[in-house]
C-alpha cells in the first residue's frame, strides 16, 4: 500500500473554505490518483498545486464514504472529515505507479478545483492493468480533509448531514444498533469470479470460482460455502441445484453432471459463506449464464504435473496435462492448448495459444522461491472450440532455484560506470560489477558456471503498427547485428536496417491568417509542446493594439484571448500550460490556456523606454508559474511570487539568455564574463561556473536533447556549444565557418526537434533555415532566400516568421511559415528469425559479464568478459517501482583454467534500468561434476 505523507489543502481549497458561511456549500466532486513525480518545489509547497502532475484515474466519492473525524457538539462544525476513496483496476488499460492523490471540489468562481492533495513519492504502490480473466484489484484510501466551518457537505449534490451530539450518544448506547452492519463486515460480501454475469456457451459441468475470503476481524476464517443454481425464471425456492454448506474449495466448485440442460438454457447462480464463528454472509449478487446449444464439447483437461500440493518445485517447471478428450458424440481433434498460472485470484502468466501440446516449459523469471502458485490448462478442438479450464492444482516452490552444484549469490555492486551503487543506470551504456565470492576452503575448484540476472526498467523499443513477423519498424534507432529480446522468450538478431524517416521540414508553407489585421504587426509566437499544441501570438512594440491571440490549428486561424491597455513585452508557456504575459508595468498569468487572466503585479520594473531591438530577450517560468525569470538589457530579474514583485539576484549583471532544464535547473549565460550561472531552487540560491570559453556578447538560446542528456547553447559568430553536465561546463559543438561550403556568419534562434537542431543561419543579408544532427553534426540548409525568425515547435510543426525589417529579431509581419517534421523511423529485416506472429514488445539485450580467478583476486573492470546470452525473457511482475524486466540467462561457460573466485557483471544498460544484486545468481559446477 502506498505510504502517503498527509493530506494538505491547496491554496484554492483554503480560498473555498474562506467562502463558507456566505451561502457557499462545500461540494466534493470527485477524487483522482496519479503517477506524477513531484519536483522539490511541489514537495515543499503542495498547497500551491492546482492539479495532479499526471492524473491516471478519476474516482467517485459516495456520500456514505464521507464521515466526521469527531462527534460534533450541537450544530458546531466538525472542522475535519475522513473521505474514503475506493479504487479498482477493473477496466484499467495501462498500469501505473500510484504516487499522488487529490480531492476535488466545486468553487463558485473557479469551477472544479484541486481542494486537497497528498503524495507518496518513492513509497508508491503499483496499480497493474487487469490481466485477462483475472480478479480486479481493490484498494481503499482514507484521507483526513480539513473542512473548516462547513456544517453540511455535499458529494455530487448528495448531502452529508451532521448528527447531533445527543443523536450519536443514543445510537452508540443502543446494543441493537449495528448487528447487521457488524455481520456484513465480518463475513464480507461474497463475489463470483466465474462465470461472469451474462456468460455464454457454458458446458455441463462448469467450475464456479469465487473471491477468496479476506478476514476483517482476528480469528475469523471461511469454514464453508453454499452454492445455488436455478433457472433464470426461478426464485431459488426450489433450485435446480443446492450444494448445501460444503467445506471451502479454494480451486472452485464443480457443477455435478446431469443437472444443467443444453440448448442455450439460461441459469442464475448465487452463493454465500459461513465463518468458523457461525456467522453466515448475505447471498452474493446473482449472475446469469447460458449453456451451450449442445453438450458436445472438449472435455476439461486434467492437471498431471506438478501434482496438487507438490513442494520443492523449481523455477521453470514443466506443466504436464492429460490427454485430449471430447464429451458427447461429436468427433474432434486437438488444435491448441493454453496454460495459466495464478497467485490466488490474480493471473500471473497466460501462455500464448500453443499447438496441440500437453506439456509447457514455464518461462523463467516469474516464479519466486518459497511461493504458492495455482495452475490451470484448457484445450481447443478444431470444431468444438475451447474447453473449460481444468480444476486448478497448487504447488509450493523450492527455497532456492539451483541448477549446478551450488548457487552463488552476491552482496554488492563494488564497481560501476554511469550507474549507482544501488544498481541503477544513470546514463546509457552503464556497467555494473559485483563483489567476488570464493569457493569454500574444503571444496574443490570450480570448473564451469552459468549466469542469471534480472534487469528491470529501461525503455522498450518503440514498435510501430507496421511491425510484422519479418520486419521490425520503430522510431528507436535500430542497428544491424544488435540482438533483441521479443515477447515469447525469443531472441532476434537485427538484419539490414533502413532509415525511412520522412522529413518535410524543407517544404515550408506560407500562411497569411485572415484574422491578422495589417495594423497588428509586432508579433511573436510562443508555445510549449510539453503542455500541448496551442500556439500563442503576442503583440510587441510596433502597434497600438496589444493583445494575446491563440491558434489550435498550427497557425491557420487565430482568436483573441485578451486585449491589454499597455504594450506587451513578452510571453511564455510553462510545462503545465500556464501562459505568463509581461506588459509594461504588469504581469498576467492565465491558468486556463488563455481563457482568463489574473493580474499579478502593477509596478514600473519593466517599461517601454528601452530601445529596440529585443530588450526583453528571455522570459521563462517554472511549471506552476510561481518563479519567473526575465532578462532585460543585460540584467536578470526574478520573481518568486507569481510576478507580484521582482528583484535582481547577485548574478544579475551581464545576463543575456536563460533556460529551465528538464531537471528544474535554471541556467543563464553571462556575456560579461563568458560564464554560466545556475540555480537548482528556482532562484533562491545561485552558483556561477568558471569561464566557459564562450566570450561573446550575443546569445541566442538554449535547447535540451533529453535522449543524450545534453544541452546546446547558441552563441553568435557561428558557434554552438554543448554541455553534458546540466549546464555546468561547456565545449564547442559546432562552428560552421570551419567548413568553407557553409560560409555563414551567424547561427541563432535554436530549436530542437527529435535528434536535430533547427536554426536560422545568416550570411550577409541572406537568412536561411538549417538543421544539424546532434549526433553526427551533419548540416543541411534550405530556403536561403527567406529571413526566418521567431521559430517555435508545438509537437507537430515548426512555426516560423519572416522578419519585417533588417533588425526585426523575432517580430513577425502578417505572414508566418510552417514546416512539418515527423519522428525518426527505422526498419530492420528480421525474417531470419522465422517468426509466426509480429512482436508486440521488444528490448535491446544488455550484456552479461563475469570474472574468474584464484581465491581473493581483486578484480578490475578489465577482468570482466562478456558471456554469451542463451535466453532472454521479457516479463512483468508486481514490483512497485520497475515491474517490467528482461531476464537474462547465459550459456554454460567452462574457462580454460579452473577457478576459486567468481564475480558477475552487467553492461550496456539503458538509463533508468536497474539490476538488483539480489536478483542475480551464478550457478557453478565443480571439477568432475
Secondary structure, 3 states (H helix, E strand, C coil): CCCCCCCEECHHHHHHHHHECCCECEEEEEEEEECCCCCHHHHHCHHHCCCCCCEEEEECCCHHHEEECCCCCCCCCCCEEEEEEEEECCCCCCCEEECEEEEEEEECCCEEEEEEEEECHHHCEEECCCCCCCCCCEEEEEEEEECCCCCEEEECCEEEECCCHHHHHHHHCCCCCCHHHHHHHHHCCCCEEECCCCEEEECCCCEEEECCCCCCCCCCCEEEEEEEEEECCCCCCCCCEECCCEECCCCCEECCCCCCCCCCCEEEEEEEEEECCCCECCCCCCEEEEECCCCCEECCCCEEECCCCEEEECCCCEEEECCCCEECCCCCCEEEEEEEEEECCEEEEECCCECCCCEEECCCCCCCCCCEEEEEEEEEECCCEECCCCCCEEEEECCCCCCCCEEECCCCEEEEECECCCCEECCCCEEEEECCEECCCCCCCEEEEEEEEEEECCCCCCECCCCCCCEEEECCCCCCCCEEEECCCEEEECCCEEECCCCCCCCCEEECCCCCCCCCCCEEEECCCCCCCCEEEEECCCCCCEEEEEECCCCCCCEEEEEECCCEEEEEECCCCCEEEEECCEEEEECCCCCCCEEEEECCCCCCCCCCCCCEEEEEECCCCCCEEEEECCEEEEECCCCCCCECCCCCCCEEEEEECCCCCEEEEECCCCEEEEECCCCCCCEECCCCCCCCCCEEEEEEECCCCEEEEEECCCEEEEECCCCCCCEEEEEHHHCHHHCCCEEEEEEEECCEEEEEEEECCEEEEEEEECCCCCEEEECCCCCEEEEEECCCEEEEEEECCCCCCCCEEEEEEEEECCCCCEEEECHHHCCCCCCCCEEECCEEEEEEECCCCCCCHHHCEEECEEEEEEEECCCCCCCEEEEEEECCECCCCCECEEEEEEEEECCCCECCHHHEEEEEEECCC
